[in-house]
Amino acid sequence: MQPVELLKLLADETRLATVLLVKRYGELCVCELTEALDLSQPKVSRHLAQLRTAELLTGEKRGQWVYYRVSPTLDAAANAVLASLASAYGSYIQSAVERLGDCAPKAKAPGCCQPRESANF
């Protein structure tokens, strides 16, 4: 990945937070990202599509959910940038981490990825 392309992708706050969250947890589904980012599913999906197209993230469909992770084919330089950002700016996503709460991947309860009743997806 070219440096300008990577930096343009990460210049958007939603995409930056998405990548940092996925980097932190290793893998997140769309429902977890919508909860963490406090954004609508279509908006999150639009940004995920851009990150997939650029091959920064990959998605794997499991049942009705798609789970995203950092692309295993991402070059060393891009991985180093992501690791550096995650280390230096972890506080940038702290409110998103707190919003995940009980839905955090490591503490996921069965049915966690069910849309909230008040959600308008």
C-alpha positions in Angstrom: 0.0 0.0 0.0 1.3 3.4 -0.9 1.8 5.8 2.0 -0.5 8.5 0.6 -3.3 6.0 0.1 -2.9 4.7 3.7 -2.8 8.2 5.2 -5.8 9.3 3.2 -7.8 6.3 4.5 -6.8 7.0 8.1 -7.5 10.7 7.8 -11.2 10.1 8.2 -12.1 9.8 11.9 -14.6 7.0 11.4 -12.1 4.9 9.4 -9.3 5.7 11.8 -11.4 4.6 14.8 -12.5 1.5 13.0 -9.0 0.4 12.2 -7.8 1.1 15.7 -10.6 -0.9 17.2 -10.1 -3.8 14.9 -6.4 -3.6 15.6 -7.1 -3.6 19.4 -9.5 -6.5 19.4 -8.1 -8.5 16.5 -11.6 -9.0 15.0 -14.9 -7.2 15.2 -18.3 -7.6 13.5 -20.3 -4.8 12.0 -22.7 -4.8 15.0 -19.9 -4.3 17.4 -18.5 -1.5 15.3 -21.9 0.3 15.1 -22.2 0.0 18.9 -18.6 1.2 19.5 -18.7 4.1 17.1 -22.3 5.1 17.9 -23.1 5.3 14.1 -25.7 3.8 11.9 -25.0 0.4 10.2 -25.0 1.9 6.7 -22.4 4.5 7.6 -20.1 2.0 9.2 -20.6 -0.4 6.3 -19.7 2.3 3.8 -16.4 3.0 5.6 -15.7 -0.7 5.9 -16.2 -1.1 2.2 -13.5 1.5 1.6 -11.1 -0.2 4.0 -11.8 -3.6 2.3 -11.4 -2.1 -1.2 -8.0 -0.7 -0.2 -7.2 -4.1 1.3 -6.5 -2.7 4.8 -9.2 -4.9 6.3 -10.6 -8.2 5.3 -14.1 -9.5 6.0 -15.4 -13.0 6.7 -19.1 -13.8 6.7 -20.2 -16.1 9.5 -23.9 -16.6 9.6 -25.6 -13.3 9.2 -22.6 -11.3 10.5 -19.4 -10.2 8.8 -16.3 -10.1 10.9 -13.4 -7.8 10.1 -9.7 -8.0 10.8 -6.5 -6.3 9.6 -5.6 -7.8 6.3 -2.9 -10.5 6.7 -1.4 -9.4 3.4 -0.8 -5.8 4.6 2.8 -4.8 4.1 5.2 -4.4 7.0 5.3 -0.6 6.6 1.5 -0.2 6.9 1.5 -2.7 9.8 4.1 -0.6 11.6 2.0 2.6 11.1 -1.0 0.9 12.5 0.9 -0.5 15.5 2.4 2.9 16.2 -1.0 4.6 16.0 -2.6 2.0 18.2 0.2 2.4 20.8 0.4 6.2 20.7 -3.3 7.0 20.4 -5.1 4.3 22.2 -7.0 7.0 24.2 -8.5 8.2 20.9 -10.8 5.2 20.9 -11.4 5.0 24.6 -15.0 6.1 24.5 -15.7 3.6 21.7 -14.1 0.9 23.8 -16.4 1.9 26.7 -19.4 1.8 24.5 -18.6 -1.8 23.5 -19.0 -2.7 27.2 -20.5 -6.2 27.5 -20.4 -6.7 23.7 -16.6 -6.6 23.8 -15.4 -9.6 21.7 -13.7 -11.3 24.6 -16.8 -11.0 26.8 -19.4 -11.5 24.1 -22.7 -12.9 25.4 -24.9 -15.1 23.1 -27.1 -12.9 21.0 -24.9 -9.9 21.6 -25.0 -8.9 18.0 -28.7 -8.5 17.9 -29.9 -5.0 16.9 -31.0 -2.8 19.8 -34.8 -2.3 19.8 -34.3 1.4 19.4 -31.9 1.1 16.5 -33.2 2.1 13.1 -31.2 -0.1 10.9 
